């Protein structure tokens, strides 16, 4: 909720006809296709007569079971803590580096080729190294998340620092501020909206990375205690072929990521009231 | 004895882009600005007037000649020379109060001041430009005229010795412009004795604006940017709407227009 939104925006009372069709129009627009797809899925699944075939009703039953047993919340908490740890490491490295690259030409010239040549290497591709160096536990997963989240943050931070209006820098200089001070008082706040975009993208990327990492670490460890949502999915796949439960895990990841994104967005709006809605 | 506050001595500025021949933006520009003088530089677009101002601000270094303040060469930007920019240059993440107090909070203008005296000066400057009640607004919530008032308040809050203004009113509509011209003269202190006024160098391409504001007008010519004429404006102060209506005002405007008309015309067809 934005506090700045004027409450007296609707000057015209809604007419009766609009009111009556309002909910129908909303459903028609937003929910019709998803519902139709779910129905189609259910119908096809039931027609196949395969007991392993996942269908919506069985997925819901599996979800209830996994939540009740505490397995799903536990796995999510474990994955979440790794996502946060990796995300924090990535932000702590990428934001200062990006600001330096965006403000000092020679740093950018040196660092950019390194960053850009690592960027196409998928996070999952460094998994063998991560496992060899850090084992199959949390540290390896955090490293992979940090690696994946690093790139969107650094690239957006560089863009934000570089796109600052030059007159803002000049204005600060003509007030006598030393260069180091200008970075803190002008470059950082001016780059903040871009950094925010980078953080949001990175949060999504961190989730894809954690699931992949845990899946793969699970494969290596053959179960074990490293846990997390990805490994839970791997166990359901490798030992019992529980497709319904795997789908529950997929949906859970999607929902958690959505909530995190909304929280990040809300936090940024609070931090940056000037940036508009 | 050296009475000049600001001095430009045989200043030249060339811009080199790639392997092409250098562009001469400013050529052999010599001008003294006296303490407390309101000097306006007027000329067609592209005549290098902004380059001259940037060299006074220390944002650009001359390729030849020297620029000095009180006899000391200007080698970089500094708080003694405050600048007002055409696009306001307000910090979008600060409120009006934060923008006006920016230099006091982060820069040398605030060194040695208690936080109460900083706050008082910010309040005074906001009042000076008539923005009471808008202290907590962000720049994007303000009109162009209000933004430029904020920029003026910020400039005054830092108490620079010299005010450098780069077409500060050019982006405003005609009515807002006239009002801010009056305000500018009031804030500069046209009712006070000349000895307490600050030195101003003001850039514009609007001739009527130049005549209304200036003690003296430097007319520049383009390609390369040179000083074409220096014209005294003997109109009495305080100036107001009656000044704009006077025959002397019209005659001076006409005279300056005749000096730059040909070049201004050429600039529209090439």
Interface residues (C-beta under 8 A of the other chain):
Chain A: X165 X167 X168 X170 X171 X172 X173 X174 X175 X176 X177 X181 X185 X186 X189 X190 X192 X272 X273 X274 X275 X276
Chain B: X57 X58 X59 X76 X77 X78 X79 X81 X82 X83 X85 X87 X89 X91 X92 X93 X94 X102 X103 X106 X107 X108 X109 X138 X139 X140 X158 X164
